[in-house]
Amino acid sequence: MSEAMVSDTKQIFISLQDEGTIVLRPTQGLWVRDELYEVLPTSNYDPEDEHWEFPPGSIVRCEIVEHNGEKILVAKELAYKTEPPENMANDNCHY
């Protein structure tokens, strides 16, 4: 991962599905623009073991929420699956 890419990543949290309770998986998100992040996989990501609400490669809208007394960035909705629509691309975006 390049130094520029590392500086544009933040820890984000993704909801896990089929857990029976609320579970948030921490991972890295690559900043795209505004509140949009590309979900990056964890080093041991296994889609057969955990069902992420938004799988790696998804572009998600994140918002800051308070969770267990801490403010964290949580993925709230899918912005688009892989490549963004052409009218959203700009020189500052990383895809």
N, CA, C and O atoms as a DFTB+ gen file, in Angstrom:
380 C
 N C O
     1  1       0.851      -1.170       0.000
     2  2       0.000       0.000       0.000
     3  2       0.894       1.229       0.000
     4  3       1.826       1.314       0.800
     5  1       0.621       2.194      -0.897
     6  2       1.451       3.382      -0.991
     7  2       1.212       4.294       0.212
     8  3       0.200       4.189       0.906
     9  1       2.181       5.197       0.440
    10  2       2.048       6.124       1.563
    11  2       0.816       7.003       1.402
    12  3       0.115       7.276       2.377
    13  1       0.543       7.456       0.157
    14  2      -0.646       8.276      -0.078
    15  2      -1.910       7.500       0.243
    16  3      -2.852       8.053       0.811
    17  1      -1.939       6.217      -0.119
    18  2      -3.119       5.392       0.138
    19  2      -3.318       5.195       1.640
    20  3      -4.448       5.241       2.125
    21  1      -2.226       4.974       2.383
    22  2      -2.326       4.789       3.831
    23  2      -2.889       6.042       4.485
    24  3      -3.716       5.945       5.392
    25  1      -2.454       7.222       4.039
    26  2      -2.927       8.458       4.666
    27  2      -4.400       8.722       4.365
    28  3      -5.043       9.499       5.071
    29  1      -4.941       8.088       3.327
    30  2      -6.346       8.272       2.969
    31  2      -7.241       7.168       3.513
    32  3      -8.407       7.076       3.130
    33  1      -6.711       6.324       4.402
    34  2      -7.526       5.267       4.982
    35  2      -7.871       5.610       6.427
    36  3      -7.112       6.269       7.137
    37  1      -9.045       5.139       6.830
    38  2      -9.488       5.304       8.214
    39  2     -10.128       4.011       8.656
    40  3     -10.580       3.209       7.838
    41  1     -10.159       3.820       9.956
    42  2     -10.875       2.665      10.472
    43  2     -12.366       2.937      10.353
    44  3     -12.868       3.963      10.812
    45  1     -13.064       1.990       9.725
    46  2     -14.520       2.058       9.631
    47  2     -15.072       0.741      10.165
    48  3     -14.343      -0.242      10.297
    49  1     -16.347       0.733      10.464
    50  2     -16.989      -0.459      11.012
    51  2     -18.125      -0.894      10.099
    52  3     -18.914      -0.075       9.626
    53  1     -18.192      -2.203       9.860
    54  2     -19.195      -2.805       8.997
    55  2     -20.050      -3.745       9.847
    56  3     -19.518      -4.531      10.630
    57  1     -21.368      -3.665       9.694
    58  2     -22.262      -4.595      10.403
    59  2     -22.114      -5.997       9.837
    60  3     -22.020      -6.191       8.625
    61  1     -22.095      -6.975      10.744
    62  2     -22.095      -8.373      10.324
    63  2     -23.536      -8.871      10.324
    64  3     -24.320      -8.541      11.214
    65  1     -23.867      -9.657       9.328
    66  2     -25.207     -10.213       9.181
    67  2     -25.256     -11.608       9.810
    68  3     -24.223     -12.258       9.965
    69  1     -26.440     -12.058      10.166
    70  2     -26.660     -13.428      10.648
    71  2     -25.915     -13.746      11.942
    72  3     -25.494     -14.885      12.145
    73  1     -25.747     -12.760      12.817
    74  2     -25.026     -12.987      14.074
    75  2     -25.966     -13.141      15.264
    76  3     -25.541     -13.607      16.322
    77  1     -27.232     -12.760      15.117
    78  2     -28.176     -12.859      16.221
    79  2     -28.133     -11.678      17.169
    80  3     -28.995     -11.555      18.040
    81  1     -27.151     -10.809      17.019
    82  2     -27.019      -9.596      17.808
    83  2     -26.247      -8.589      16.961
    84  3     -25.717      -8.944      15.908
    85  1     -26.181      -7.352      17.406
    86  2     -25.444      -6.342      16.641
    87  2     -23.947      -6.582      16.806
    88  3     -23.422      -6.569      17.919
    89  1     -23.270      -6.799      15.685
    90  2     -21.814      -6.985      15.680
    91  2     -21.241      -6.060      14.620
    92  3     -21.689      -6.067      13.474
    93  1     -20.250      -5.263      15.003
    94  2     -19.575      -4.370      14.077
    95  2     -18.141      -4.849      13.882
    96  3     -17.396      -5.008      14.850
    97  1     -17.757      -5.078      12.632
    98  2     -16.405      -5.535      12.294
    99  2     -15.548      -4.335      11.928
   100  3     -15.880      -3.616      10.986
   101  1     -14.442      -4.095      12.652
   102  2     -13.543      -3.010      12.249
   103  2     -12.734      -3.441      11.023
   104  3     -12.278      -4.581      10.931
   105  1     -12.568      -2.520      10.098
   106  2     -11.727      -2.725       8.926
   107  2     -11.227      -1.366       8.484
   108  3     -11.501      -0.365       9.145
   109  1     -10.509      -1.309       7.394
   110  2     -10.042      -0.045       6.852
   111  2     -10.954       0.386       5.717
   112  3     -11.480      -0.442       4.974
   113  1     -11.132       1.680       5.596
   114  2     -11.877       2.258       4.494
   115  2     -10.998       3.271       3.789
   116  3     -10.372       4.112       4.434
   117  1     -10.949       3.194       2.479
   118  2     -10.178       4.132       1.671
   119  2     -11.079       5.314       1.338
   120  3     -12.111       5.147       0.687
   121  1     -10.695       6.507       1.780
   122  2     -11.510       7.692       1.568
   123  2     -11.651       7.967       0.088
   124  3     -10.660       7.987      -0.643
   125  1     -12.884       8.181      -0.361
   126  2     -13.179       8.505      -1.758
   127  2     -13.439      10.000      -1.868
   128  3     -12.740      10.708      -2.593
   129  1     -14.445      10.475      -1.148
   130  2     -14.752      11.909      -1.057
   131  2     -15.871      12.078      -0.041
   132  3     -16.632      11.148       0.227
   133  1     -15.959      13.260       0.512
   134  2     -17.007      13.560       1.493
   135  2     -17.074      12.437       2.529
   136  3     -16.068      12.129       3.169
   137  1     -18.243      11.825       2.701
   138  2     -18.376      10.745       3.689
   139  2     -18.346       9.358       3.032
   140  3     -18.811       8.382       3.620
   141  1     -17.799       9.275       1.814
   142  2     -17.751       8.006       1.081
   143  2     -16.400       7.327       1.236
   144  3     -15.350       7.962       1.133
   145  1     -16.448       6.011       1.489
   146  2     -15.242       5.199       1.666
   147  2     -15.392       3.903       0.884
   148  3     -16.489       3.358       0.765
   149  1     -14.266       3.413       0.350
   150  2     -14.242       2.085      -0.243
   151  2     -13.877       1.099       0.861
   152  3     -12.865       1.276       1.539
   153  1     -14.680       0.080       1.044
   154  2     -14.435      -0.928       2.075
   155  2     -13.246      -1.793       1.657
   156  3     -13.227      -2.356       0.563
   157  1     -12.258      -1.888       2.542
   158  2     -11.094      -2.738       2.304
   159  2     -11.210      -3.986       3.179
   160  3     -11.744      -3.910       4.285
   161  1     -10.719      -5.129       2.705
   162  2     -10.825      -6.351       3.505
   163  2      -9.820      -6.353       4.650
   164  3      -8.773      -5.710       4.571
   165  1     -10.144      -7.073       5.704
   166  2      -9.159      -7.330       6.749
   167  2      -8.193      -8.383       6.214
   168  3      -8.482      -9.029       5.206
   169  1      -7.065      -8.562       6.868
   170  2      -6.066      -9.537       6.386
   171  2      -6.606     -10.968       6.407
   172  3      -6.153     -11.814       5.636
   173  1      -7.565     -11.236       7.279
   174  2      -8.122     -12.594       7.365
   175  2      -9.579     -12.658       6.917
   176  3     -10.331     -13.522       7.368
   177  1      -9.980     -11.746       6.029
   178  2     -11.367     -11.696       5.553
   179  2     -11.746     -13.022       4.893
   180  3     -11.039     -13.510       4.012
   181  1     -12.868     -13.599       5.327
   182  2     -13.377     -14.845       4.762
   183  2     -14.890     -14.710       4.614
   184  3     -15.620     -14.797       5.601
   185  1     -15.371     -14.496       3.369
   186  2     -16.811     -14.298       3.178
   187  2     -17.645     -15.524       3.535
   188  3     -18.859     -15.413       3.705
   189  1     -17.019     -16.681       3.650
   190  2     -17.738     -17.887       4.068
   191  2     -17.955     -17.897       5.583
   192  3     -18.896     -18.516       6.079
   193  1     -17.069     -17.201       6.315
   194  2     -17.128     -17.186       7.774
   195  2     -17.952     -16.020       8.316
   196  3     -18.727     -16.188       9.258
   197  1     -17.784     -14.828       7.716
   198  2     -18.503     -13.640       8.157
   199  2     -19.245     -13.040       6.969
   200  3     -18.698     -12.941       5.871
   201  1     -20.469     -12.650       7.193
   202  2     -21.280     -12.031       6.153
   203  2     -21.382     -10.535       6.438
   204  3     -22.224     -10.083       7.213
   205  1     -20.490      -9.778       5.781
   206  2     -20.479      -8.330       5.964
   207  2     -21.667      -7.709       5.247
   208  3     -22.016      -8.129       4.144
   209  1     -22.288      -6.716       5.864
   210  2     -23.385      -6.011       5.209
   211  2     -22.917      -5.390       3.896
   212  3     -23.654      -5.384       2.910
   213  1     -21.690      -4.868       3.886
   214  2     -21.089      -4.283       2.684
   215  2     -19.737      -4.958       2.470
   216  3     -18.805      -4.704       3.233
   217  1     -19.604      -5.808       1.457
   218  2     -18.351      -6.532       1.254
   219  2     -17.232      -5.625       0.749
   220  3     -17.493      -4.531       0.251
   221  1     -15.988      -6.081       0.879
   222  2     -14.860      -5.308       0.350
   223  2     -15.099      -4.931      -1.113
   224  3     -15.631      -5.712      -1.902
   225  1     -14.689      -3.714      -1.442
   226  2     -14.895      -3.186      -2.784
   227  2     -16.118      -2.294      -2.879
   228  3     -16.243      -1.509      -3.820
   229  1     -17.027      -2.407      -1.908
   230  2     -18.215      -1.551      -1.902
   231  2     -17.821      -0.125      -1.538
   232  3     -16.912       0.092      -0.737
   233  1     -18.504       0.832      -2.125
   234  2     -18.352       2.231      -1.739
   235  2     -19.541       2.555      -0.843
   236  3     -20.695       2.429      -1.253
   237  1     -19.245       2.974       0.381
   238  2     -20.290       3.175       1.372
   239  2     -20.272       4.601       1.919
   240  3     -19.244       5.279       1.922
   241  1     -21.441       5.027       2.378
   242  2     -21.548       6.299       3.090
   243  2     -21.413       5.989       4.566
   244  3     -22.155       5.171       5.109
   245  1     -20.464       6.646       5.213
   246  2     -20.230       6.415       6.640
   247  2     -20.676       7.627       7.443
   248  3     -20.685       8.758       6.959
   249  1     -21.044       7.349       8.680
   250  2     -21.341       8.451       9.592
   251  2     -20.761       8.121      10.960
   252  3     -20.598       6.959      11.331
   253  1     -20.455       9.183      11.692
   254  2     -19.901       9.029      13.034
   255  2     -21.056       8.724      13.976
   256  3     -22.052       9.445      14.012
   257  1     -20.908       7.640      14.743
   258  2     -21.911       7.279      15.748
   259  2     -21.193       6.986      17.059
   260  3     -20.008       6.655      17.078
   261  1     -21.933       7.115      18.147
   262  2     -21.373       6.758      19.450
   263  2     -21.698       5.294      19.719
   264  3     -22.856       4.882      19.646
   265  1     -20.676       4.519      20.028
   266  2     -20.822       3.080      20.271
   267  2     -19.967       2.719      21.482
   268  3     -18.747       2.877      21.450
   269  1     -20.595       2.241      22.537
   270  2     -19.886       1.897      23.777
   271  2     -19.037       3.063      24.286
   272  3     -17.909       2.865      24.738
   273  1     -19.585       4.281      24.211
   274  2     -18.903       5.456      24.727
   275  2     -17.806       6.007      23.830
   276  3     -17.088       6.924      24.228
   277  1     -17.665       5.465      22.631
   278  2     -16.637       5.895      21.695
   279  2     -17.296       6.383      20.416
   280  3     -18.339       5.860      20.021
   281  1     -16.702       7.382      19.759
   282  2     -17.195       7.826      18.459
   283  2     -16.451       7.053      17.380
   284  3     -15.221       7.065      17.322
   285  1     -17.224       6.375      16.519
   286  2     -16.636       5.552      15.465
   287  2     -17.334       5.844      14.133
   288  3     -18.459       6.341      14.104
   289  1     -16.645       5.525      13.034
   290  2     -17.209       5.676      11.689
   291  2     -17.872       4.366      11.294
   292  3     -17.213       3.329      11.214
   293  1     -19.169       4.413      11.049
   294  2     -19.921       3.196      10.706
   295  2     -20.488       3.335       9.297
   296  3     -21.060       4.365       8.943
   297  1     -20.320       2.280       8.500
   298  2     -20.898       2.244       7.159
   299  2     -22.412       2.127       7.297
   300  3     -22.912       1.202       7.938
   301  1     -23.140       3.064       6.697
   302  2     -24.591       3.115       6.864
   303  2     -25.367       2.728       5.625
   304  3     -26.455       2.162       5.729
   305  1     -24.824       3.026       4.446
   306  2     -25.544       2.665       3.222
   307  2     -24.584       2.521       2.063
   308  3     -23.507       3.117       2.040
   309  1     -24.998       1.721       1.109
   310  2     -24.218       1.486      -0.096
   311  2     -24.372       2.682      -1.024
   312  3     -25.489       3.081      -1.356
   313  1     -23.241       3.253      -1.442
   314  2     -23.286       4.355      -2.407
   315  2     -23.276       3.774      -3.820
   316  3     -24.070       4.180      -4.669
   317  1     -22.383       2.834      -4.066
   318  2     -22.337       2.071      -5.309
   319  2     -21.388       0.912      -5.115
   320  3     -20.526       0.943      -4.236
   321  1     -21.547      -0.124      -5.949
   322  2     -20.845      -1.382      -5.720
   323  2     -19.378      -1.392      -6.089
   324  3     -18.557      -1.763      -5.250
   325  1     -19.005      -1.010      -7.281
   326  2     -17.592      -1.065      -7.646
   327  2     -17.150       0.301      -8.120
   328  3     -16.792       1.153      -7.306
   329  1     -17.168       0.523      -9.407
   330  2     -16.773       1.820      -9.941
   331  2     -17.920       2.821      -9.779
   332  3     -19.082       2.471      -9.988
   333  1     -17.600       4.057      -9.408
   334  2     -18.652       5.069      -9.269
   335  2     -19.145       5.502     -10.642
   336  3     -18.445       5.316     -11.637
   337  1     -20.330       6.073     -10.705
   338  2     -20.793       6.642     -11.968
   339  2     -19.797       7.691     -12.440
   340  3     -19.172       8.368     -11.624
   341  1     -19.648       7.828     -13.745
   342  2     -18.650       8.740     -14.310
   343  2     -18.796      10.163     -13.793
   344  3     -17.792      10.845     -13.587
   345  1     -20.014      10.624     -13.580
   346  2     -20.203      12.002     -13.138
   347  2     -19.760      12.232     -11.698
   348  3     -19.726      13.379     -11.252
   349  1     -19.417      11.169     -10.949
   350  2     -18.935      11.330      -9.574
   351  2     -17.414      11.308      -9.509
   352  3     -16.838      11.696      -8.493
   353  1     -16.756      10.862     -10.571
   354  2     -15.294      10.752     -10.549
   355  2     -14.685      12.142     -10.600
   356  3     -15.189      13.042     -11.272
   357  1     -13.563      12.293      -9.856
   358  2     -12.775      13.519      -9.955
   359  2     -11.327      13.180      -9.653
   360  3     -11.017      12.062      -9.243
   361  1     -10.448      14.138      -9.856
   362  2      -9.018      13.875      -9.714
   363  2      -8.591      13.506      -8.312
   364  3      -7.518      12.928      -8.139
   365  1      -9.394      13.819      -7.295
   366  2      -9.015      13.530      -5.920
   367  2      -9.495      12.174      -5.426
   368  3      -9.208      11.795      -4.290
   369  1     -10.223      11.437      -6.261
   370  2     -10.772      10.148      -5.858
   371  2      -9.766       9.031      -6.091
   372  3      -8.950       9.099      -7.010
   373  1      -9.831       8.016      -5.260
   374  2      -8.979       6.840      -5.387
   375  2      -9.889       5.649      -5.605
   376  3     -10.758       5.376      -4.777
   377  1      -9.708       4.938      -6.700
   378  2     -10.536       3.773      -6.968
   379  2      -9.658       2.615      -7.113
   380  3     -10.135       1.504      -7.347
